[in-house]
């Protein structure tokens, strides 16, 4: 069994991406710049890894003691987890961190310390999300048991209040990831013949997931339980705080790129051809936000330049700000949408408005009216 094929319309203005790619490649060639990491990226990598591991070392060695100081260390680890995920692991698993495949493999493996299995992440993110962005039953980033994140999903009574309870669920992202999600995914990906693309059999994937989970829990939970001089339930509380902070940050950053009032959602009806070619599809389904907020952009790995990332995932995020000018200008010339919110708050308002609209059905009515007109 394999997933149904999605066919993009190769006749839909192919000159747009051809010209854009030429201009972006020209930028790197003319300025004699590598598309991969630079010195600033290396510094950021060291910082993010230290933000995660230094608090852990300080706690288990007894340098930091007491309930509130220890909870503060767990909170810092939560920031470090999200920073590793967005600024280090993400680029490495796209192969954009370095020309050296082994270095990408090594840094991509730090996903272990977020509780995840690298090959599953690459299937869900690199293969499904990047290839089939916002396409119903193909982009797994839209899948949620308790939330309606697309107008193509069924509306249920419980969705009415999802704009209120949604953020609480967002914080559970990496908790779920570190527990059942990887096991459920390898079963599904094996059925859909997706594990083979990562060079894995089901047996090998299951073995690796089990070993990685054991290593993760031994390092991040068992060691603190043994060495931190606090009751076990305080340690579990701190562990939960770490995951909740990380989950909340990761969820919001990715939702603000695709689940907005302005972004489009699609079905692959009858497995026919999509309306647009792949690159223009990305422009319809992806949005930037807060591009002038340099500290935010630095911390979240340039993921507020999501348009540039989706078009050029092989380019390290430290270059997105520069190439965004090229992308925006080329999009305007070819009359292709370039969606963005100037501020973080603007993107948040749009996301919550969509959550509310999808939960009450008002967004569906608005969409139907626009389609009819």
C-alpha positions in Angstrom: 0.0 0.0 0.0 1.2 3.6 -0.7 -0.3 7.0 -0.6 -2.3 8.2 -3.6 -0.3 10.4 -5.9 -0.7 14.2 -5.9 -0.2 15.7 -9.3 0.7 19.3 -9.5 -0.1 21.3 -12.6 3.3 21.6 -14.3 1.8 23.9 -17.0 0.9 26.5 -14.4 3.5 29.3 -14.9 6.6 27.2 -14.7 8.6 30.3 -15.6 8.0 31.7 -12.1 10.1 29.2 -10.2 12.6 28.8 -13.0 13.4 32.5 -12.8 13.3 32.6 -9.0 15.7 29.8 -8.7 18.0 31.4 -11.2 18.0 34.7 -9.2 18.5 33.0 -5.8 21.4 30.9 -7.2 22.8 34.1 -8.7 22.7 35.8 -5.3 24.9 33.1 -3.7 27.3 33.0 -6.7 27.7 36.7 -7.1 28.4 37.2 -3.4 30.5 34.0 -3.1 28.4 32.8 -0.2 27.7 29.2 0.7 24.0 28.1 1.0 24.9 26.3 4.2 25.7 27.4 7.7 28.0 30.3 8.5 29.9 31.3 11.7 26.7 32.8 13.2 24.9 29.5 12.7 27.7 27.7 14.5 27.5 30.1 17.5 23.7 29.7 17.6 24.1 25.9 17.6 26.4 26.0 20.6 24.1 28.4 22.4 21.0 26.3 21.8 22.7 23.0 22.8 24.0 24.7 25.9 20.6 26.2 26.8 19.4 22.6 26.9 22.2 20.6 28.4 23.7 23.2 30.9 20.6 23.3 33.1 20.4 19.5 33.1 24.1 19.2 34.2 23.6 21.9 36.8 20.6 20.0 38.3 22.0 16.5 38.3 25.4 17.6 39.8 23.7 19.5 42.6 24.9 22.9 41.7 21.3 24.1 41.4 19.1 23.0 44.2 15.7 23.9 45.7 12.2 23.7 44.1 12.0 27.1 42.3 15.6 27.2 41.0 15.2 23.6 39.7 11.8 24.5 38.0 13.6 27.5 36.4 16.2 25.1 35.0 13.5 22.9 33.5 11.9 26.0 32.0 15.3 26.9 30.4 15.5 23.4 29.0 12.1 23.9 27.4 13.5 26.9 25.6 16.6 25.0 24.7 14.5 22.1 23.3 12.5 24.4 21.1 15.7 26.2 20.0 17.4 22.9 19.1 14.3 21.8 17.1 13.9 25.1 15.2 17.5 26.3 14.8 19.6 23.1 14.6 17.8 19.9 14.0 15.4 21.4 11.4 18.2 22.6 9.1 20.3 19.5 9.6 17.5 17.1 8.7 16.8 19.1 5.6 20.4 18.7 4.6 20.9 22.5 4.6 23.1 22.8 7.7 26.3 21.6 5.9 27.6 20.1 2.7 28.9 17.3 4.9 26.2 14.6 5.0 27.7 13.0 8.1 27.5 16.4 10.0 23.9 16.8 9.0 23.2 13.3 10.2 24.9 13.9 13.5 23.1 17.2 14.2 19.8 15.9 12.9 20.0 13.2 15.5 19.7 15.7 18.3 16.0 15.3 17.7 16.4 12.5 20.2 16.6 15.1 23.0 13.3 16.4 22.0 11.9 12.9 22.4 11.4 12.2 18.7 12.6 9.7 16.1 14.5 11.4 13.2 13.2 9.2 10.3 9.6 9.7 11.3 10.1 13.4 11.5 11.7 13.4 8.0 8.7 11.5 6.6 6.1 13.7 8.2 7.9 17.0 7.6 10.2 16.7 4.6 8.1 14.2 2.6 4.5 14.8 3.5 4.3 18.4 4.8 6.7 20.0 2.3 5.4 18.1 -0.7 1.7 18.3 0.0 1.3 21.5 2.1 -2.2 22.0 3.4 -3.6 19.2 1.3 -6.3 17.2 3.1 -5.2 13.7 4.1 -1.7 14.2 2.9 -0.2 16.9 5.1 -0.1 15.3 8.5 0.6 18.6 10.2 -3.1 19.3 9.8 -4.1 16.1 11.6 -5.4 16.4 15.1 -7.8 14.3 17.1 -9.4 17.2 18.9 -8.9 20.2 16.6 -10.2 21.1 13.2 -7.4 22.8 11.3 -8.8 22.7 7.8 -12.2 23.4 6.2 -11.8 20.0 4.5 -12.1 18.2 7.8 -15.5 17.3 9.4 -17.0 19.8 11.8 -17.9 18.4 15.2 -19.7 19.9 18.2 -16.6 19.9 20.3 -14.8 22.1 17.8 -16.9 25.2 18.8 -14.6 26.2 21.6 -11.3 25.1 20.0 -10.0 28.7 19.9 -10.1 28.5 23.7 -8.8 25.0 24.3 -6.5 24.8 21.3 -3.5 26.5 22.9 -3.6 24.1 25.9 -3.4 21.2 23.5 -0.5 22.8 21.6 1.6 22.5 24.7 1.3 18.8 24.7 2.9 18.4 21.2 6.3 17.0 22.4 4.8 15.1 25.3 2.8 13.1 22.8 5.8 12.9 20.5 8.0 11.4 23.3 5.3 8.8 24.2 3.0 7.0 21.6 3.4 9.1 18.4 6.5 7.5 17.0 5.2 3.9 17.5 1.9 4.8 15.9 3.7 6.5 13.0 6.1 3.7 12.1 3.1 1.3 11.8 1.3 3.7 9.5 4.4 4.6 7.5 5.2 1.0 7.1 1.7 0.3 5.7 2.1 3.3 3.3 5.6 2.1 2.2 7.2 5.3 3.5 9.8 3.7 5.8 11.6 2.2 2.8 12.4 5.7 1.6 14.4 6.3 4.7 16.3 3.0 4.3 14.3 1.3 7.1 12.3 -1.9 7.5 9.6 -2.0 10.0 11.6 -4.3 12.3 14.7 -2.0 12.2 12.5 1.1 12.7 10.8 -0.4 15.7 14.1 -1.5 17.2 15.6 2.0 16.7 12.6 3.8 18.2 12.7 1.5 21.3 16.5 2.1 21.8 16.2 5.9 21.2 13.3 6.2 23.7 15.3 4.2 26.3 18.3 6.5 25.8 16.1 9.6 25.9 14.3 8.7 29.1 17.5 7.5 30.8 19.2 10.8 30.1 16.4 13.4 30.6 14.2 11.7 33.2 15.9 8.8 35.1 19.1 10.8 35.8 17.2 13.7 37.3 15.0 11.3 39.4 18.1 9.7 40.8 20.3 12.7 41.4 18.1 15.7 42.0 17.3 16.1 45.7 13.6 16.7 45.3 10.5 14.5 45.5 9.8 12.4 42.4 6.6 14.3 41.6 8.5 17.6 41.6 10.9 16.1 39.0 7.9 15.0 36.9 6.4 18.4 37.2 9.6 20.0 35.9 9.9 17.5 33.1 6.3 18.4 32.1 7.0 22.1 32.3 10.0 21.6 29.9 7.9 19.7 27.4 4.9 22.1 27.7 7.0 25.2 27.0 8.7 23.5 24.0 5.4 22.2 22.6 3.7 25.5 22.9 6.5 27.4 21.1 6.9 24.8 18.3 3.1 24.5 17.7 2.5 28.2 17.4 5.5 28.8 15.1 4.4 26.2 12.7 0.7 27.1 12.9 1.4 30.7 12.1 3.0 29.7 8.8 0.1 27.6 7.4 -3.1 27.7 9.5 -4.2 31.3 8.9 -7.2 33.0 7.4 -5.1 34.0 4.4 -3.6 30.6 3.5 -5.4 28.1 1.2 -6.5 24.6 1.9 -6.9 21.9 -0.7 -8.3 18.4 -1.4 -6.8 16.0 -3.8 -10.2 15.1 -5.3 -10.2 11.9 -7.4 -6.4 12.0 -7.3 -6.4 14.4 -10.2 -4.1 17.3 -11.0 -3.9 20.2 -8.5 -4.7 23.7 -9.7 -1.2 25.1 -9.4 2.4 23.9 -9.9 4.3 22.9 -6.8 6.0 26.3 -6.2 2.9 28.4 -6.7 1.0 25.9 -4.4 3.5 26.8 -1.7 2.9 30.5 -2.2 -0.9 29.9 -1.7 -0.5 27.7 1.4 2.4 29.4 3.3 2.8 32.8 5.0 5.6 34.7 6.7 5.3 36.7 9.8 7.3 39.3 11.9 10.1 39.4 9.4 11.5 42.6 11.0 11.6 41.1 14.4 15.3 40.1 14.4 15.5 38.5 17.9 12.5 36.4 17.2 13.8 35.4 13.8 17.1 34.4 15.4 15.6 32.3 18.1 13.1 30.4 15.9 15.5 29.5 13.2 14.2 31.9 10.6 10.9 30.0 10.5 9.0 33.3 10.3 10.4 33.2 6.7 8.4 30.1 5.9 7.8 31.1 2.3 11.5 31.1 1.6 12.0 27.9 3.6 9.3 26.0 1.7 10.6 27.1 -1.7 14.3 26.5 -0.8 14.5 24.0 2.1 18.1 23.1 1.0 19.2 26.6 2.0 20.2 27.3 5.6 17.8 29.6 7.4 20.5 32.2 8.1 20.2 33.3 4.5 16.4 33.7 4.4 16.2 37.4 5.3 18.4 38.3 2.3 16.8 36.0 -0.3 13.3 37.1 0.9 13.7 40.3 -1.0 14.3 38.3 -4.2 11.4 36.0 -3.6 9.0 38.9 -2.9 10.0 40.9 -5.9 9.8 37.9 -8.2 6.4 37.0 -6.9 5.1 40.5 -7.6 6.5 40.4 -11.2 4.7 37.1 -11.9 1.5 38.0 -10.1 2.0 35.2 -7.6 0.8 35.8 -3.9 3.4 36.5 -1.2 1.5 36.2 2.0 2.9 37.7 5.2 2.0 39.4 8.5 4.1 42.3 9.6 3.9 41.4 13.2 3.7 38.3 15.4 0.5 39.6 16.9 -1.1 40.0 13.5 -0.3 36.4 12.7 -1.7 35.2 16.0 -4.9 37.2 15.5 -5.3 35.5 12.1 -4.7 32.1 13.5 -7.1 32.4 16.3 -9.7 33.9 14.0 -9.4 30.9 11.7 -9.5 28.5 14.7 -12.8 30.1 15.8 -14.2 30.2 12.2 -13.3 26.5 11.6 -14.8 25.6 15.0 -18.1 27.4 14.5 -18.4 26.8 10.8 -18.4 30.5 10.0 -15.2 30.2 8.0 -16.8 27.5 5.8 -19.8 29.8 5.1 -17.4 32.6 4.2 -15.4 30.3 1.9 -18.6 29.0 0.2 -19.7 32.6 -0.4 -16.3 33.5 -1.9 -16.4 30.4 -4.1 -19.9 31.1 -5.3 -19.1 34.7 -6.1 
